[in-house]
């Protein structure tokens, strides 16, 4: 085993023996996803962050981030931080005993790790999987939004919480969350889980189908434009627009169930940041992702909470006064999570991989704090 992974495993083993210092609030953990605040890890696929992606999944984090590059020469989705190469902690496990055997897989391998871990941990806390598509889609090479959704569907299957699950009988995602909000993090009590208290829907084999009323054991995948894409002067159609246009078009065809992933608005702004898009794209964005220092620096976030949108605040450590990006004390990190929860974040992210008790926190959302 490489020395870096050995050291990281030793560190992980040490921190997991600590007594819980910042337990999640039980009442918060039972609330709707949009009324609670969880903690995520930036670039969770890097071996310097976690030896294996399974370690990231085991950490209790509510969000894990992947950087993905479209490789038009080989027709693959590469997981890597830099433009060239493929260096990551994904192994492509198809059984739990394989989750820490190998590495440097592609996107399909990372998703297989998620699926295998999901099957070994039924009823796990909701997991947001953030994908930064570094240089955007390359549809001409078969690496477009339809192909991305097809891969996610093929590998993750019924583990996904899809746009169609959120949409229900509504016309747009915006209408759905404004009317019904997001589902709860944990299953409601017996008798209230299914609409009208009736019998749950089943498939052809009599297996209960996932309820919209709970996100326990589900994975929400959302995509943001990448740094390379944003800096490319020849790319005027970014990931967020392509993904939203796909949802709009599928809904018009009555085929929104084919969608597997959500688009996200990237960047903190005052007011409704969706005004940058064409009007018919705006109601397909209900996930927002931006810098915590920008939100904390004067952006009014009450609009997000009032409409039950998901608001992911990144770089939580950089909010003034800044704390360490990787190894703050548990008290410092937990206090920062609660501070951003009061500001309305539904997830905050940093590089706190060595703080599992912080990563597993679920704090009351700002709108619930009074």
Secondary structure as GFF3:
##gff-version 3
##sequence-region A 1 370
A	DSSP	alpha_helix	3	16	.	.	.	ID=ss1
A	DSSP	alpha_helix	26	29	.	.	.	ID=ss2
A	DSSP	three_ten_helix	33	35	.	.	.	ID=ss3
A	DSSP	beta_strand	36	41	.	.	.	ID=ss4
A	DSSP	alpha_helix	53	58	.	.	.	ID=ss5
A	DSSP	beta_strand	63	71	.	.	.	ID=ss6
A	DSSP	beta_strand	76	79	.	.	.	ID=ss7
A	DSSP	three_ten_helix	96	98	.	.	.	ID=ss8
A	DSSP	alpha_helix	107	120	.	.	.	ID=ss9
A	DSSP	beta_strand	127	133	.	.	.	ID=ss10
A	DSSP	three_ten_helix	139	141	.	.	.	ID=ss11
A	DSSP	alpha_helix	145	156	.	.	.	ID=ss12
A	DSSP	three_ten_helix	157	159	.	.	.	ID=ss13
A	DSSP	alpha_helix	163	167	.	.	.	ID=ss14
A	DSSP	alpha_helix	173	180	.	.	.	ID=ss15
A	DSSP	three_ten_helix	195	197	.	.	.	ID=ss16
A	DSSP	beta_strand	219	225	.	.	.	ID=ss17
A	DSSP	alpha_helix	227	230	.	.	.	ID=ss18
A	DSSP	alpha_helix	239	252	.	.	.	ID=ss19
A	DSSP	three_ten_helix	256	258	.	.	.	ID=ss20
A	DSSP	beta_strand	262	263	.	.	.	ID=ss21
A	DSSP	beta_strand	265	266	.	.	.	ID=ss22
A	DSSP	three_ten_helix	273	276	.	.	.	ID=ss23
A	DSSP	alpha_helix	279	282	.	.	.	ID=ss24
A	DSSP	beta_strand	287	291	.	.	.	ID=ss25
A	DSSP	alpha_helix	292	296	.	.	.	ID=ss26
A	DSSP	alpha_helix	302	306	.	.	.	ID=ss27
A	DSSP	beta_strand	310	314	.	.	.	ID=ss28
A	DSSP	three_ten_helix	316	318	.	.	.	ID=ss29
A	DSSP	alpha_helix	330	342	.	.	.	ID=ss30
A	DSSP	beta_strand	347	350	.	.	.	ID=ss31
A	DSSP	alpha_helix	356	359	.	.	.	ID=ss32
A	DSSP	beta_strand	363	364	.	.	.	ID=ss33
A	DSSP	three_ten_helix	366	368	.	.	.	ID=ss34
###
